[in-house]
């Protein structure tokens, strides 16, 4: 069941972000609005759009949240692996996402303070490749 749900959530999340899906939603609203005079703006006419949008929104919340939870967990696992693999990284940071918001804020504040102290003590880092991003973008542009 979970595997099927994850598959549906991933496909729905990907589809929901597609321009065609947006165009279909806009088209549905336009058709609904244009048919208003035909149905004399009746309660049933209004109920159709209200019910439809409520159902779609309700279901999308769960499907998109599932996809975001999976993406967040995968990203956290990748970051944990980097912390484990890099020699100078402190492995104590693995799993800090399980701390409270207040504890995480304290860690973040301490890190920022430490980084500022290091910047103040040491000369600025020498830039190794100041135009790396620009050169990359130039290589990717169609005219190059």
C-alpha positions as CSV (number, residue, x, y, z in Angstrom):
1,X,0.0,0.0,0.0
2,X,2.8,2.4,1.0
3,X,4.7,1.8,-2.3
4,X,1.6,2.4,-4.3
5,X,0.8,5.6,-2.4
6,X,4.4,6.9,-2.8
7,X,4.2,6.2,-6.5
8,X,0.9,8.0,-6.8
9,X,2.1,10.9,-4.7
10,X,5.3,11.3,-6.8
11,X,3.4,11.3,-10.1
12,X,0.7,13.6,-8.8
13,X,3.2,16.0,-7.4
14,X,5.2,16.1,-10.6
15,X,2.0,16.5,-12.7
16,X,0.6,19.2,-10.4
17,X,3.7,21.3,-11.2
18,X,3.4,21.0,-14.9
19,X,2.3,23.9,-17.1
20,X,-0.3,21.8,-18.8
21,X,-2.0,21.0,-15.5
22,X,-2.2,24.7,-14.7
23,X,-3.7,25.4,-18.2
24,X,-6.3,22.7,-17.6
25,X,-7.2,24.2,-14.2
26,X,-7.5,27.7,-15.7
27,X,-9.6,26.2,-18.6
28,X,-11.9,24.5,-16.1
29,X,-12.5,27.8,-14.3
30,X,-13.1,29.6,-17.5
31,X,-15.7,27.0,-18.6
32,X,-17.3,27.2,-15.2
33,X,-17.5,31.0,-15.3
34,X,-18.8,31.1,-18.9
35,X,-21.6,28.6,-18.0
36,X,-22.7,30.8,-15.2
37,X,-25.3,32.7,-17.2
38,X,-26.5,29.5,-18.8
39,X,-27.3,28.1,-15.3
40,X,-28.5,31.5,-14.0
41,X,-25.7,31.4,-11.4
42,X,-27.6,28.9,-9.5
43,X,-26.6,27.4,-6.1
44,X,-25.9,24.1,-7.9
45,X,-23.6,25.9,-10.4
46,X,-21.7,27.4,-7.5
47,X,-21.7,24.1,-5.6
48,X,-20.0,22.3,-8.5
49,X,-16.9,24.4,-8.4
50,X,-16.8,24.7,-4.6
51,X,-17.0,20.9,-4.2
52,X,-14.6,20.2,-7.0
53,X,-11.9,22.6,-5.7
54,X,-12.3,21.4,-2.1
55,X,-11.9,17.8,-3.0
56,X,-8.9,18.4,-5.2
57,X,-7.2,20.7,-2.6
58,X,-7.9,18.2,0.2
59,X,-6.3,15.3,-1.7
60,X,-3.4,17.3,-3.0
61,X,-2.3,18.4,0.5
62,X,-1.7,14.8,1.4
63,X,0.0,13.8,-1.8
64,X,2.3,16.8,-2.0
65,X,3.2,16.5,1.7
66,X,4.2,12.9,1.2
67,X,6.5,13.9,-1.7
68,X,8.0,16.7,0.3
69,X,8.6,14.4,3.3
70,X,10.4,11.9,1.1
71,X,12.4,14.6,-0.7
72,X,13.4,16.1,2.7
73,X,14.4,12.8,4.1
74,X,16.5,11.9,1.0
75,X,18.2,15.3,1.2
76,X,19.0,14.8,4.9
77,X,20.5,11.4,4.2
78,X,22.7,12.9,1.5
79,X,23.9,15.7,3.8
80,X,24.5,13.1,6.6
81,X,26.6,11.1,4.2
82,X,28.6,14.2,3.3
83,X,29.2,15.0,7.0
84,X,30.3,11.4,7.5
85,X,32.6,11.4,4.5
86,X,34.4,14.8,4.7
87,X,37.4,14.6,7.1
88,X,37.0,18.1,8.7
89,X,33.2,17.9,9.0
90,X,31.8,17.3,12.5
91,X,29.8,14.1,12.6
92,X,27.9,15.4,15.7
93,X,25.7,17.4,13.2
94,X,24.3,14.1,11.8
95,X,20.7,13.9,12.9
96,X,20.3,17.5,14.3
97,X,17.0,17.8,12.3
98,X,15.5,15.8,15.3
99,X,16.3,18.7,17.7
100,X,13.7,21.2,18.7
101,X,13.4,24.5,16.8
102,X,14.9,26.3,19.8
103,X,17.9,23.9,19.9
104,X,18.5,24.2,16.2
105,X,18.4,28.0,16.5
106,X,21.0,27.9,19.2
107,X,23.2,25.7,17.0
108,X,22.8,28.0,14.0
109,X,23.5,31.1,16.1
110,X,26.7,29.5,17.6
111,X,27.9,28.6,14.1
112,X,27.2,32.0,12.7
113,X,29.1,33.6,15.6
114,X,32.0,31.2,15.1
115,X,32.2,31.9,11.4
116,X,32.2,35.7,12.1
117,X,35.0,35.3,14.6
118,X,37.0,33.3,12.0
119,X,36.4,35.9,9.3
120,X,37.5,38.7,11.6
121,X,40.7,36.9,12.6
122,X,41.8,35.6,9.1
123,X,42.4,37.5,5.9
124,X,39.8,37.0,3.3
125,X,39.9,33.8,1.4
126,X,41.5,34.0,-2.0
127,X,39.0,33.5,-4.7
128,X,40.0,30.5,-6.7
129,X,37.7,31.0,-9.6
130,X,35.6,34.2,-9.3
131,X,33.9,33.7,-12.6
132,X,33.1,30.0,-12.5
133,X,29.3,30.4,-12.6
134,X,29.6,33.0,-15.4
135,X,31.8,30.8,-17.5
136,X,29.5,27.8,-16.9
137,X,26.5,29.8,-18.0
138,X,28.4,31.0,-21.1
139,X,29.2,27.5,-22.1
140,X,25.5,26.5,-21.7
141,X,24.1,29.3,-23.7
142,X,23.1,28.4,-27.3
143,X,25.3,31.0,-29.0
144,X,28.5,29.5,-27.5
